[in-house]
């Protein structure tokens, strides 16, 4: 009995160390066609990215990236089916293209920086420079800086809009409400075009309708005929990879877009937790004189008592002299912005509570923020994320394990998934 007593004392005293040493962490990213990408460590401590078929419950393909004590984080672009890989404490960013046929994951570009990565995030598609064939922009959070990484496709001409690179993307309007989703509806968000000519035409149409409402007596202008350009069909050659993203290039943006000298970053966030997230306003481009400026806010987790979060305008560049901060009361585990409401920030804390912060332009000026608290979890929260198609719907999980789907406006639990009772 004394040996069992010694074992249990040793187990409880060194539980956290044993868990970090023996536990194999997993991260899951949903892919099209009912498939998922799983980032894990195998028994040899090799970092592994696998594609699983959720219908057959089997592995379709896997890639390894060498030994490490941490898993690889994943960012997925649903428009282009590109999967970006990065890891805290490493300098690399890899890109894989997902296809619905073998080999399922095809290596694309690889970028190796000079400073270690603390966290990564994708800026929404409405912010990319389509006329330079920039299909994605990644923000790399390092120890003291925020560095934009531009991912573009090499083309012979950059004078025209390349529609094959930029399909219509999700806009700022949700496809349905949380109640509609709970009742069984499944509608995608409204799509918006990235073609500058169509965007300007839509803006001109809205401006003309506004002018008509103000001046009803003026004669209506004659409609302008649209020019339709026919595109030749792409010839499919068997055995050859037919994709517009074959020639990807990842490079740093200009240095005048960097944000320097950040305060010390949070050290308590888990490996799979997010330390930086970006929210864009519905009208992401505003005119500043003769220049278009991207408007939005980046939330960065900082070190300090009470869980500090810096709120940085993403159009601000150069040395960060002063950052607007909010205090989360508890150390931060994960954070995320609402996809359809750029003023709603959800932060999970170590106290098993999730705080829903209201971050408006007025709050940023006065530096006074209001929030509500969701306290239905029983154990430490592991992750939190917004629903990609329904408005104000949040899914959060804890180590109990318990998964809750709830409304961030009413704080009402819609669906609760608990583990089955032990036999």
C-alpha positions as CSV (number, residue, x, y, z in Angstrom):
1,X,0.0,0.0,0.0
2,X,2.9,2.4,0.7
3,X,4.0,2.1,-2.9
4,X,0.6,3.0,-4.2
5,X,0.5,6.0,-1.8
6,X,3.9,7.2,-3.1
7,X,2.7,6.8,-6.7
8,X,-0.4,8.8,-6.2
9,X,1.5,11.6,-4.3
10,X,4.0,11.7,-7.2
11,X,1.2,11.7,-9.8
12,X,-0.6,14.6,-8.2
13,X,2.5,16.7,-7.6
14,X,3.9,16.2,-11.1
15,X,0.6,15.9,-13.1
16,X,1.2,19.0,-15.3
17,X,4.7,17.8,-16.1
18,X,3.6,14.3,-17.0
19,X,0.8,15.6,-19.1
20,X,3.0,17.9,-21.1
21,X,5.6,15.2,-21.6
22,X,3.4,12.2,-22.6
23,X,0.2,13.8,-23.9
24,X,-0.1,14.1,-27.7
25,X,-1.9,17.3,-28.6
26,X,-4.3,17.5,-31.5
27,X,-5.7,20.3,-33.6
28,X,-8.5,19.9,-36.1
29,X,-9.3,22.1,-39.2
30,X,-12.5,21.5,-41.2
31,X,-12.0,21.0,-45.0
32,X,-14.5,20.7,-47.9
33,X,-16.2,17.4,-48.9
34,X,-16.6,16.3,-45.2
35,X,-12.9,16.0,-44.6
36,X,-10.8,17.4,-41.8
37,X,-7.1,18.1,-41.4
38,X,-5.5,16.9,-38.1
39,X,-2.3,18.3,-36.7
40,X,-0.7,16.1,-34.1
41,X,2.5,14.5,-32.8
42,X,2.9,10.8,-33.5
43,X,4.7,8.4,-31.1
44,X,8.1,9.4,-32.5
45,X,7.3,13.1,-31.7
46,X,7.1,13.9,-35.4
47,X,4.8,16.8,-36.3
48,X,2.2,15.3,-38.6
49,X,-0.6,16.8,-40.8
50,X,-3.2,14.2,-41.7
51,X,-6.4,14.3,-43.9
52,X,-9.3,12.3,-42.5
53,X,-12.5,11.3,-44.2
54,X,-15.2,11.8,-41.6
55,X,-17.6,9.4,-43.4
56,X,-15.2,6.4,-43.5
57,X,-13.3,7.4,-40.3
58,X,-10.0,6.7,-41.9
59,X,-6.8,8.6,-42.8
60,X,-6.4,9.4,-46.5
61,X,-2.9,10.9,-46.4
62,X,-0.4,12.3,-44.0
63,X,2.7,14.5,-44.1
64,X,5.5,14.7,-41.5
65,X,7.6,17.8,-40.7
66,X,10.3,16.5,-38.3
67,X,10.4,16.2,-34.5
68,X,9.2,18.8,-32.1
69,X,7.4,19.1,-28.7
70,X,4.6,21.2,-30.2
71,X,2.0,20.7,-32.9
72,X,1.7,22.8,-36.0
73,X,-1.0,25.4,-36.1
74,X,-3.3,25.6,-39.2
75,X,-5.0,28.5,-41.0
76,X,-7.4,27.6,-43.9
77,X,-8.6,29.8,-46.7
78,X,-12.0,28.5,-47.8
79,X,-12.0,30.4,-51.1
80,X,-8.8,28.9,-52.5
81,X,-8.5,25.7,-50.4
82,X,-5.1,26.7,-49.2
83,X,-3.9,25.4,-45.8
84,X,-1.2,27.5,-44.1
85,X,1.0,26.0,-41.4
86,X,3.0,27.6,-38.7
87,X,4.3,26.9,-35.2
88,X,5.0,28.9,-32.1
89,X,8.8,29.2,-31.7
90,X,9.6,28.5,-35.3
91,X,10.4,30.7,-38.3
92,X,8.7,28.7,-41.1
93,X,5.3,29.2,-42.8
94,X,4.3,26.4,-45.2
95,X,1.4,26.4,-47.6
96,X,-0.5,23.2,-48.7
97,X,-3.2,23.1,-51.3
98,X,-6.1,20.8,-50.5
99,X,-7.8,18.8,-53.4
100,X,-10.6,16.2,-53.2
101,X,-8.5,13.5,-54.9
102,X,-5.1,11.9,-54.0
103,X,-2.7,13.1,-52.8
104,X,-5.2,15.5,-51.1
105,X,-2.4,17.8,-49.8
106,X,0.0,19.3,-52.3
107,X,3.0,21.4,-51.0
108,X,3.0,24.9,-52.3
109,X,5.2,27.8,-51.2
110,X,7.4,27.9,-48.1
111,X,8.6,31.0,-46.2
112,X,11.4,31.1,-43.7
113,X,11.7,34.3,-41.7
114,X,14.3,35.7,-39.3
115,X,12.3,35.9,-36.1
116,X,10.4,33.2,-34.2
117,X,6.6,33.1,-34.6
118,X,4.4,33.6,-31.5
119,X,1.1,33.5,-33.4
120,X,-0.4,33.8,-36.9
121,X,-3.7,35.0,-38.3
122,X,-5.3,35.6,-41.7
123,X,-6.7,39.0,-42.6
124,X,-10.2,38.8,-44.2
125,X,-10.2,38.6,-48.0
126,X,-11.7,42.0,-48.5
127,X,-8.3,43.5,-47.5
128,X,-6.0,41.8,-50.1
129,X,-4.6,43.7,-53.1
130,X,-6.3,41.9,-55.9
131,X,-4.6,43.9,-58.7
132,X,-1.2,42.5,-57.5
133,X,-2.6,39.0,-57.4
134,X,-2.3,38.9,-53.6
135,X,-4.6,36.0,-52.6
136,X,-3.9,36.1,-48.8
137,X,-2.2,38.2,-46.2
138,X,-0.9,36.7,-43.0
139,X,0.0,38.6,-39.9
140,X,2.9,37.1,-38.1
141,X,3.1,38.1,-34.4
142,X,6.7,38.0,-33.1
143,X,8.2,38.9,-29.8
144,X,7.9,42.6,-30.3
145,X,6.5,43.2,-33.8
146,X,3.5,42.5,-36.1
147,X,4.8,41.6,-39.6
148,X,2.5,41.3,-42.7
149,X,3.3,38.4,-45.1
150,X,1.9,38.7,-48.6
151,X,1.0,35.5,-50.4
152,X,0.6,36.1,-54.2
153,X,0.5,34.3,-57.5
154,X,3.0,35.1,-60.2
155,X,1.3,36.3,-63.4
156,X,2.5,37.8,-66.7
157,X,0.2,40.8,-66.4
158,X,-1.1,42.7,-63.4
159,X,-3.3,45.2,-65.4
160,X,-6.5,43.1,-65.3
161,X,-8.5,41.4,-62.6
162,X,-7.9,37.6,-62.5
163,X,-11.3,36.1,-61.7
164,X,-9.8,32.6,-61.5
165,X,-7.8,33.6,-58.4
166,X,-10.5,35.5,-56.6
167,X,-14.0,33.8,-56.5
168,X,-16.8,35.6,-54.6
169,X,-16.0,35.5,-50.9
170,X,-18.1,35.7,-47.8
171,X,-19.3,39.2,-47.0
172,X,-20.2,40.8,-43.6
173,X,-23.8,39.6,-43.6
174,X,-24.6,36.2,-42.0
175,X,-26.6,33.6,-43.8
176,X,-29.0,33.1,-41.0
177,X,-29.7,33.8,-37.3
178,X,-28.8,31.5,-34.4
179,X,-32.4,30.5,-34.0
180,X,-32.7,29.5,-37.6
181,X,-29.6,27.4,-37.4
182,X,-30.8,25.6,-34.3
183,X,-34.1,24.9,-36.0
184,X,-32.4,23.1,-38.8
185,X,-31.6,25.8,-41.5
186,X,-28.2,25.7,-43.2
187,X,-27.6,28.7,-45.4
188,X,-24.2,30.2,-46.4
189,X,-23.5,33.8,-45.8
190,X,-24.1,36.3,-48.6
191,X,-21.2,36.5,-51.1
192,X,-19.4,39.6,-52.2
193,X,-17.2,40.2,-55.2
194,X,-13.6,41.2,-55.1
195,X,-13.6,42.7,-58.6
196,X,-12.7,46.4,-58.1
197,X,-14.7,47.4,-61.2
198,X,-17.9,45.7,-59.9
199,X,-17.3,47.1,-56.4
200,X,-17.0,50.7,-57.8
201,X,-20.0,50.1,-60.0
202,X,-22.0,48.9,-57.0
203,X,-20.8,51.9,-55.0
204,X,-21.8,54.2,-57.8
205,X,-25.2,52.6,-58.0
206,X,-25.8,53.1,-54.3
207,X,-24.6,56.7,-54.6
208,X,-27.0,57.3,-57.5
209,X,-29.9,55.8,-55.5
210,X,-29.1,58.1,-52.6
211,X,-28.9,61.1,-54.9
212,X,-32.3,60.1,-56.4
213,X,-33.9,60.0,-53.0
214,X,-32.6,63.5,-52.3
215,X,-33.4,65.0,-55.7
216,X,-36.5,63.2,-57.1
217,X,-37.2,65.9,-59.8
218,X,-34.0,65.3,-61.8
219,X,-34.3,63.1,-64.9
220,X,-33.0,59.6,-64.7
221,X,-29.7,58.9,-66.4
222,X,-29.5,56.5,-69.3
223,X,-28.4,53.0,-68.3
224,X,-24.8,52.1,-69.2
225,X,-24.4,48.9,-71.2
226,X,-22.2,46.3,-69.4
227,X,-19.3,44.8,-71.3
228,X,-19.3,41.0,-71.0
229,X,-15.9,39.4,-71.6
230,X,-16.0,35.7,-72.6
231,X,-13.3,33.4,-71.1
232,X,-11.9,30.4,-72.9
233,X,-12.5,27.1,-71.1
234,X,-9.4,25.7,-69.3
235,X,-8.1,22.6,-71.0
236,X,-7.8,19.7,-68.5
237,X,-4.8,17.4,-69.1
238,X,-4.8,14.1,-67.2
239,X,-1.9,13.6,-64.8
240,X,-1.0,17.3,-64.6
241,X,-1.9,19.5,-61.7
242,X,-4.4,22.0,-63.1
243,X,-4.6,24.7,-60.5
244,X,-4.2,28.5,-60.6
245,X,-2.1,28.4,-57.4
246,X,0.8,26.4,-58.8
247,X,3.2,29.4,-58.7
248,X,2.8,30.8,-55.2
249,X,5.2,33.3,-53.7
250,X,5.3,34.4,-50.1
251,X,7.2,37.6,-49.2
252,X,7.3,40.3,-46.6
253,X,5.2,43.4,-47.2
254,X,7.0,46.7,-47.2
255,X,8.7,47.6,-43.9
256,X,6.5,50.7,-43.5
257,X,3.5,48.4,-42.9
258,X,5.2,46.8,-39.9
259,X,4.1,47.5,-36.3
260,X,7.1,47.7,-34.0
261,X,7.8,47.7,-30.3
262,X,4.8,45.9,-28.9
263,X,4.5,45.5,-25.1
264,X,5.5,42.1,-23.7
265,X,3.2,39.3,-25.0
266,X,1.1,36.9,-22.9
267,X,3.0,33.7,-21.9
268,X,0.0,31.8,-20.4
269,X,-1.9,31.1,-23.6
270,X,-1.7,27.4,-24.6
271,X,0.1,26.3,-27.8
272,X,-3.2,26.0,-29.7
273,X,-4.5,29.3,-28.4
274,X,-4.7,32.5,-30.5
275,X,-2.6,35.5,-29.5
276,X,-3.7,37.8,-32.3
277,X,-6.9,38.2,-34.3
278,X,-8.1,40.8,-36.7
279,X,-11.6,42.3,-37.3
280,X,-12.5,44.4,-40.4
281,X,-15.2,46.9,-40.5
282,X,-18.1,46.2,-43.0
283,X,-16.7,49.0,-45.2
284,X,-13.0,47.9,-44.9
285,X,-11.7,50.7,-47.2
286,X,-12.1,54.4,-46.4
287,X,-10.7,57.4,-48.1
288,X,-8.1,59.4,-46.3
289,X,-7.5,62.3,-48.7
290,X,-6.7,60.6,-52.0
291,X,-5.5,57.4,-50.3
292,X,-7.6,54.3,-49.5
293,X,-6.9,53.1,-45.9
294,X,-7.9,49.7,-44.4
295,X,-10.0,50.1,-41.3
296,X,-10.1,47.4,-38.6
297,X,-8.7,46.3,-35.2
298,X,-6.2,43.8,-34.2
299,X,-6.5,42.2,-30.7
300,X,-3.2,41.1,-29.2
301,X,-2.9,39.3,-25.9
302,X,-0.3,41.0,-23.6
303,X,1.4,40.0,-20.4
304,X,0.2,41.5,-17.2
305,X,-2.2,41.1,-14.3
306,X,-5.8,40.6,-15.2
307,X,-5.2,39.5,-18.8
308,X,-4.3,42.6,-20.9
309,X,-5.4,42.9,-24.5
310,X,-4.1,45.5,-26.9
311,X,-6.5,46.9,-29.5
312,X,-4.4,48.2,-32.4
313,X,-5.8,49.8,-35.6
314,X,-4.4,47.7,-38.5
315,X,-3.8,50.8,-40.6
316,X,-1.5,52.1,-38.0
317,X,2.2,51.3,-38.8
318,X,5.6,52.1,-37.4
319,X,6.5,52.2,-33.7
320,X,3.6,51.6,-31.3
321,X,3.9,54.5,-28.9
322,X,0.7,53.8,-27.0
323,X,-1.8,51.0,-27.3
324,X,-5.5,51.0,-26.1
325,X,-5.8,48.1,-23.7
326,X,-8.7,46.4,-22.0
327,X,-8.4,44.2,-18.9
328,X,-10.0,40.8,-19.1
329,X,-9.9,40.2,-15.2
330,X,-8.5,36.7,-15.8
331,X,-5.5,35.3,-17.7
332,X,-6.3,34.7,-21.4
333,X,-6.7,31.2,-22.9
334,X,-8.1,32.1,-26.3
335,X,-9.7,35.0,-28.2
336,X,-11.7,35.6,-31.4
337,X,-13.7,38.3,-33.2
338,X,-17.3,37.9,-34.4
339,X,-17.2,37.2,-38.2
340,X,-20.3,39.4,-38.8
341,X,-20.0,42.0,-36.0
342,X,-16.7,43.8,-36.0
343,X,-17.4,45.3,-32.5
344,X,-17.8,41.9,-30.7
345,X,-14.7,40.3,-29.1
346,X,-14.9,37.0,-27.2
347,X,-12.2,36.2,-24.7
348,X,-11.8,32.9,-22.8
349,X,-10.1,33.1,-19.4
350,X,-8.5,30.7,-17.0
351,X,-11.3,31.2,-14.5
352,X,-13.7,29.1,-16.7
353,X,-15.5,32.2,-17.9
354,X,-15.9,33.7,-21.3
355,X,-16.3,37.5,-21.6
356,X,-18.0,39.1,-24.6
357,X,-16.6,42.6,-25.0
358,X,-18.2,45.4,-26.9
359,X,-15.4,47.3,-28.8
360,X,-16.9,50.2,-30.7
361,X,-15.2,53.4,-32.1
362,X,-16.5,55.3,-29.1
363,X,-15.0,52.8,-26.7
364,X,-11.6,53.0,-28.4
365,X,-11.6,56.7,-27.9
366,X,-12.7,56.7,-24.3
367,X,-10.9,53.5,-23.4
368,X,-13.9,52.3,-21.4
369,X,-15.3,48.9,-22.5
370,X,-18.4,47.0,-21.4
371,X,-18.8,43.3,-21.4
372,X,-21.1,40.4,-20.4
373,X,-20.0,37.1,-18.9
374,X,-20.8,33.5,-19.9
375,X,-20.2,31.1,-17.0
376,X,-21.7,27.8,-17.9
377,X,-18.4,25.8,-18.2
378,X,-17.3,23.4,-15.4
379,X,-13.6,23.2,-16.2
380,X,-10.8,25.2,-17.8
381,X,-11.8,26.4,-21.3
382,X,-9.6,25.1,-24.1
383,X,-11.0,26.9,-27.2
384,X,-13.7,29.3,-28.4
385,X,-14.8,30.2,-31.9
386,X,-17.7,31.9,-33.7
387,X,-20.0,30.0,-36.1
388,X,-18.9,30.7,-39.7
389,X,-22.4,31.1,-41.1
390,X,-24.9,32.0,-38.3
391,X,-24.9,35.3,-36.5
392,X,-23.8,35.7,-32.8
393,X,-23.4,31.9,-32.4
394,X,-20.4,30.7,-30.4
395,X,-19.0,27.2,-29.8
396,X,-16.7,26.7,-26.8
397,X,-15.1,23.6,-25.3
398,X,-13.5,22.8,-21.9
399,X,-11.3,20.1,-20.4
400,X,-14.3,18.4,-18.7
401,X,-14.8,17.6,-21.6
402,X,-17.9,19.6,-22.5
403,X,-18.9,21.5,-25.7
404,X,-21.4,24.3,-25.6
405,X,-23.0,26.2,-28.5
406,X,-24.5,29.4,-27.2
407,X,-25.7,32.9,-28.3
408,X,-23.3,35.7,-27.6
409,X,-26.1,38.3,-27.3
410,X,-28.4,36.5,-24.9
411,X,-25.8,34.2,-23.3
412,X,-28.3,31.4,-23.7
413,X,-27.1,27.8,-24.3
414,X,-28.5,26.3,-27.5
415,X,-26.8,22.9,-27.6
416,X,-24.8,21.1,-24.9
417,X,-22.6,18.1,-25.7
418,X,-21.4,16.2,-22.6
419,X,-19.3,13.0,-22.4
420,X,-21.2,9.7,-22.0
421,X,-21.4,8.4,-18.4
422,X,-18.7,6.0,-17.4
423,X,-19.7,2.4,-17.1
